[in-house]
Amino acid sequence: MTDLKDHFDYDHWANKRLFNLTKAIPDVPEKASVLAAHILNAQRIWISRIREEESPLEVWQEIPDTKWDYWMDRNREDMTLILNQRQGNLVVQYRNSEGATFRSSQSDILQHMLLHGAYHRGQIAQLIRPMTEVPYTDFIFYTREQMR
């Protein structure tokens, strides 16, 4: 049985795997890079909301692929801190990108972050598949690799 920390470790693994391949493709479709940056931006925004801080990134802000590793690693480090002090029933009040105020449980936010990343990784894989062999990023492949 896995816990949320395992799922976020998987999320990091899947992002690294797909993003490193995406960076290596000459003339990669711009939409693939936009989606990769969006995944990182959204993670940072949710981390900031949980911590009641202003996010340094915006939802669709461009991030050059040379900075993807920085944001992947920073997001992972900060998520680890959040998960280590997690309060499942904590309710987070925040404003969305359009300024509307909402309240969501920390547990719901964390689950959303995982599903959001998987959704957009699927879109990236579809965009780059005509150019290269796309590695598996399914959770079960991650668990098999961890068992070796």
QUILINWO-V11830 format. One record per backbone hydrogen bond with DSSP energy under -1.0 kcal/mol. CO is the residue of the C=O (numbers start at 1). NH is the residue of the N-H. Records with the same first field share a line. If there is no record, write none. Layout:
BEGIN
CO=NH, NH
END
This chain:
BEGIN
3=7
4=8
5=9
6=10
7=11
8=12
9=13
10=14
11=15
12=16
13=17
14=18
15=19
16=20
17=21
18=22
19=23
20=24
22=25
25=28
29=32, 33
30=34
31=35
32=36
33=37
34=38
35=39
36=40
37=41
38=42
39=43
40=44
41=45
42=46
43=47
44=48
45=49
46=50
47=51
48=53
49=52
58=61
64=67
67=71
68=72
69=73
70=74
71=75
72=76
73=77
74=78
75=79
76=80
77=81
78=82
79=83
80=84
81=85
87=90
90=106
92=104
94=102
96=99
100=96
102=94
104=92
105=109
106=110
107=111
108=112
109=113
110=114
111=115
112=116
113=117
114=118
115=119
116=120
117=121
118=122
119=123
120=124
121=125
122=126
123=127
124=128
125=129
128=131, 132
138=142
139=143
140=144
141=145
142=146
143=147
END
